[in-house]
Amino acid sequence: MSDTPWIKATASGDQGDCVELRRHDGTIDVRDSKDPEGPVLHFTREEFTAWVDGAKKGEFDHLT
């Protein structure tokens, strides 16, 4: 799979306070959009797929 540019959810609007994601070197990268030069978390496709599945099922809703 090819790399992608950084993207963020449209719900974040122009505030900039969101996370951004990209596919890069076979991983899914996540960073804080307010700190684009800051640390980046790297997840395997399987790890990220498991997280998305949990989010779709509402398993993390209590955190918001």
C-alpha atoms as a printed R data frame, in Angstrom:
   type eleno elety resid chain resno       x      y      z
1  ATOM     1    CA   MET     A     1   0.000  0.000  0.000
2  ATOM     2    CA   SER     A     2   1.201  3.475 -0.777
3  ATOM     3    CA   ASP     A     3   1.843  6.243  1.716
4  ATOM     4    CA   THR     A     4  -0.786  8.939  2.273
5  ATOM     5    CA   PRO     A     5  -0.630 12.579  3.398
6  ATOM     6    CA   TRP     A     6  -1.651 13.520  6.936
7  ATOM     7    CA   ILE     A     7  -5.453 13.695  7.331
8  ATOM     8    CA   LYS     A     8  -7.819 14.615 10.153
9  ATOM     9    CA   ALA     A     9 -11.522 14.282 10.749
10 ATOM    10    CA   THR     A    10 -13.727 16.941  9.225
11 ATOM    11    CA   ALA     A    11 -15.441 17.308 12.628
12 ATOM    12    CA   SER     A    12 -12.296 18.983 13.975
13 ATOM    13    CA   GLY     A    13 -13.032 22.027 11.811
14 ATOM    14    CA   ASP     A    14 -10.469 24.818 11.721
15 ATOM    15    CA   GLN     A    15  -9.669 24.636 15.450
16 ATOM    16    CA   GLY     A    16  -6.705 22.363 14.809
17 ATOM    17    CA   ASP     A    17  -7.240 20.482 18.061
18 ATOM    18    CA   CYS     A    18  -7.481 16.971 16.734
19 ATOM    19    CA   VAL     A    19  -5.299 14.047 15.818
20 ATOM    20    CA   GLU     A    20  -4.007 13.476 12.310
21 ATOM    21    CA   LEU     A    21  -3.357 10.118 10.689
22 ATOM    22    CA   ARG     A    22  -1.417  8.812  7.727
23 ATOM    23    CA   ARG     A    23  -0.268  5.532  6.266
24 ATOM    24    CA   HIS     A    24   3.534  5.507  6.093
25 ATOM    25    CA   ASP     A    25   6.115  2.743  5.679
26 ATOM    26    CA   GLY     A    26   3.544  0.036  6.385
27 ATOM    27    CA   THR     A    27   2.207  1.558  9.612
28 ATOM    28    CA   ILE     A    28  -0.617  3.891 10.588
29 ATOM    29    CA   ASP     A    29   0.906  7.007 12.144
30 ATOM    30    CA   VAL     A    30  -0.961  9.257 14.593
31 ATOM    31    CA   ARG     A    31   0.080 12.718 15.778
32 ATOM    32    CA   ASP     A    32  -1.371 15.753 17.550
33 ATOM    33    CA   SER     A    33  -2.410 18.300 14.916
34 ATOM    34    CA   LYS     A    34  -1.403 21.153 17.257
35 ATOM    35    CA   ASP     A    35   2.161 19.805 17.374
36 ATOM    36    CA   PRO     A    36   3.022 18.565 13.867
37 ATOM    37    CA   GLU     A    37   6.738 18.412 14.716
38 ATOM    38    CA   GLY     A    38   6.067 16.489 17.930
39 ATOM    39    CA   PRO     A    39   6.033 12.758 18.601
40 ATOM    40    CA   VAL     A    40   4.307 10.298 16.280
41 ATOM    41    CA   LEU     A    41   2.716  7.024 17.384
42 ATOM    42    CA   HIS     A    42   3.097  4.105 14.956
43 ATOM    43    CA   PHE     A    43   0.560  1.253 14.800
44 ATOM    44    CA   THR     A    44   0.437 -1.868 12.697
45 ATOM    45    CA   ARG     A    45  -2.521 -2.244 10.395
46 ATOM    46    CA   GLU     A    46  -3.885 -4.974 12.695
47 ATOM    47    CA   GLU     A    47  -3.570 -2.795 15.806
48 ATOM    48    CA   PHE     A    48  -5.302  0.126 14.150
49 ATOM    49    CA   THR     A    49  -8.040 -2.068 12.694
50 ATOM    50    CA   ALA     A    50  -8.757 -3.433 16.197
51 ATOM    51    CA   TRP     A    51  -8.993  0.120 17.567
52 ATOM    52    CA   VAL     A    52 -11.342  1.271 14.779
53 ATOM    53    CA   ASP     A    53 -13.532 -1.776 15.403
54 ATOM    54    CA   GLY     A    54 -13.764 -0.889 19.091
55 ATOM    55    CA   ALA     A    55 -14.560  2.742 18.269
56 ATOM    56    CA   LYS     A    56 -17.344  1.709 15.894
57 ATOM    57    CA   LYS     A    57 -18.814 -0.496 18.636
58 ATOM    58    CA   GLY     A    58 -18.778  2.391 21.128
59 ATOM    59    CA   GLU     A    59 -16.216  0.749 23.427
60 ATOM    60    CA   PHE     A    60 -14.472  4.089 24.072
61 ATOM    61    CA   ASP     A    61 -17.518  6.355 24.252
62 ATOM    62    CA   HIS     A    62 -17.184  6.685 28.043
63 ATOM    63    CA   LEU     A    63 -13.888  8.540 27.518
64 ATOM    64    CA   THR     A    64 -15.516 11.530 25.820
